[in-house]
Amino acid sequence: MPTLESFDLLTLADAAKLLHCSKAHICKAVSGRIRGCTPIPAVSLGRRKLIRRESLRLWIERNERPCADNCADANISTLPERDAGERA
């Protein structure tokens, strides 16, 4: 059980700084709206959300994959064909 001294909570802005992304992206990750990633565990205090530093570290480890898994859908296998039409 964590002691009060080791109890380390992060705001969504703090988590965004640590992950080098926007606070809005962290909000989406906490609510489970990021495809392919489990939601970030968070404590709700009214409208405010707080994330334990250890929970964030464990979440990163669980969601870490080699680039082959993450980037496979990002590669374009064929280029779209354009209809150039007739030029005058």
CYANA upper distance limits for C-alpha pairs under 8 A (distance plus 0.5 A):
  2 PRO  CA      6 SER  CA      6.56
  2 PRO  CA      7 PHE  CA      6.71
  3 THR  CA      7 PHE  CA      6.68
  7 PHE  CA     52 ARG  CA      8.15
  8 ASP  CA     52 ARG  CA      6.29
  8 ASP  CA     53 ARG  CA      6.39
  8 ASP  CA     54 GLU  CA      8.46
  9 LEU  CA     50 LEU  CA      6.50
  9 LEU  CA     51 ILE  CA      5.97
  9 LEU  CA     52 ARG  CA      5.00
  9 LEU  CA     53 ARG  CA      6.52
 10 LEU  CA     14 ASP  CA      6.05
 10 LEU  CA     15 ALA  CA      6.67
 10 LEU  CA     50 LEU  CA      6.02
 10 LEU  CA     51 ILE  CA      5.52
 10 LEU  CA     52 ARG  CA      6.51
 10 LEU  CA     53 ARG  CA      6.84
 11 THR  CA     15 ALA  CA      6.84
 11 THR  CA     49 LYS  CA      7.24
 11 THR  CA     50 LEU  CA      5.50
 11 THR  CA     51 ILE  CA      6.91
 12 LEU  CA     16 ALA  CA      6.61
 12 LEU  CA     23 LYS  CA      6.45
 12 LEU  CA     26 ILE  CA      6.88
 12 LEU  CA     27 CYS  CA      7.62
 12 LEU  CA     49 LYS  CA      7.29
 12 LEU  CA     50 LEU  CA      7.02
 12 LEU  CA     51 ILE  CA      7.71
 13 ALA  CA     17 LYS  CA      6.81
 13 ALA  CA     22 SER  CA      8.29
 13 ALA  CA     23 LYS  CA      5.86
 14 ASP  CA     18 LEU  CA      6.87
 15 ALA  CA     19 LEU  CA      6.69
 15 ALA  CA     23 LYS  CA      8.30
 15 ALA  CA     26 ILE  CA      7.72
 15 ALA  CA     51 ILE  CA      8.11
 15 ALA  CA     56 LEU  CA      8.49
 16 ALA  CA     20 HIS  CA      6.24
 16 ALA  CA     21 CYS  CA      5.58
 16 ALA  CA     22 SER  CA      5.98
 16 ALA  CA     23 LYS  CA      5.75
 16 ALA  CA     25 HIS  CA      8.29
 16 ALA  CA     26 ILE  CA      6.64
 17 LYS  CA     21 CYS  CA      7.05
 17 LYS  CA     22 SER  CA      8.22
 21 CYS  CA     25 HIS  CA      7.13
 21 CYS  CA     26 ILE  CA      8.02
 22 SER  CA     26 ILE  CA      7.11
 23 LYS  CA     27 CYS  CA      6.78
 24 ALA  CA     28 LYS  CA      6.86
 25 HIS  CA     29 ALA  CA      6.74
 26 ILE  CA     30 VAL  CA      6.59
 27 CYS  CA     31 SER  CA      6.74
 28 LYS  CA     32 GLY  CA      6.61
 28 LYS  CA     33 ARG  CA      5.51
 28 LYS  CA     34 ILE  CA      6.76
 29 ALA  CA     33 ARG  CA      6.31
 29 ALA  CA     34 ILE  CA      6.01
 29 ALA  CA     37 CYS  CA      8.15
 29 ALA  CA     38 THR  CA      8.22
 29 ALA  CA     39 PRO  CA      5.89
 29 ALA  CA     40 ILE  CA      6.36
 30 VAL  CA     39 PRO  CA      5.49
 30 VAL  CA     40 ILE  CA      5.04
 30 VAL  CA     41 PRO  CA      6.98
 30 VAL  CA     42 ALA  CA      7.20
 31 SER  CA     39 PRO  CA      6.58
 31 SER  CA     40 ILE  CA      8.10
 32 GLY  CA     37 CYS  CA      7.94
 32 GLY  CA     38 THR  CA      6.79
 32 GLY  CA     39 PRO  CA      4.77
 32 GLY  CA     40 ILE  CA      7.87
 33 ARG  CA     39 PRO  CA      8.15
 34 ILE  CA     38 THR  CA      8.25
 34 ILE  CA     39 PRO  CA      8.26
 37 CYS  CA     63 ASN  CA      6.59
 38 THR  CA     59 TRP  CA      8.34
 38 THR  CA     63 ASN  CA      7.73
 40 ILE  CA     51 ILE  CA      8.36
 40 ILE  CA     55 SER  CA      8.17
 40 ILE  CA     56 LEU  CA      7.27
 40 ILE  CA     59 TRP  CA      6.82
 41 PRO  CA     51 ILE  CA      7.14
 41 PRO  CA     55 SER  CA      7.02
 41 PRO  CA     56 LEU  CA      7.99
 41 PRO  CA     59 TRP  CA      8.40
 42 ALA  CA     49 LYS  CA      6.61
 42 ALA  CA     50 LEU  CA      5.95
 42 ALA  CA     51 ILE  CA      5.13
 42 ALA  CA     52 ARG  CA      7.61
 43 VAL  CA     49 LYS  CA      6.04
 43 VAL  CA     50 LEU  CA      5.60
 43 VAL  CA     51 ILE  CA      6.77
 44 SER  CA     48 ARG  CA      6.27
 44 SER  CA     49 LYS  CA      5.10
 44 SER  CA     50 LEU  CA      7.00
 45 LEU  CA     49 LYS  CA      6.65
 45 LEU  CA     50 LEU  CA      8.27
 51 ILE  CA     55 SER  CA      7.42
 51 ILE  CA     56 LEU  CA      7.30
 52 ARG  CA     56 LEU  CA      6.86
 53 ARG  CA     57 ARG  CA      6.81
 54 GLU  CA     58 LEU  CA      6.71
 55 SER  CA     59 TRP  CA      6.53
 56 LEU  CA     60 ILE  CA      6.71
 57 ARG  CA     61 GLU  CA      6.95
 58 LEU  CA     62 ARG  CA      6.71
 59 TRP  CA     63 ASN  CA      6.66
 60 ILE  CA     64 GLU  CA      6.41
 65 ARG  CA     69 ASP  CA      6.88
 65 ARG  CA     70 ASN  CA      7.25
 66 PRO  CA     70 ASN  CA      7.26
 67 CYS  CA     71 CYS  CA      5.92
 67 CYS  CA     72 ALA  CA      8.25
 68 ALA  CA     72 ALA  CA      6.18
 70 ASN  CA     74 ALA  CA      8.49
 71 CYS  CA     75 ASN  CA      7.26
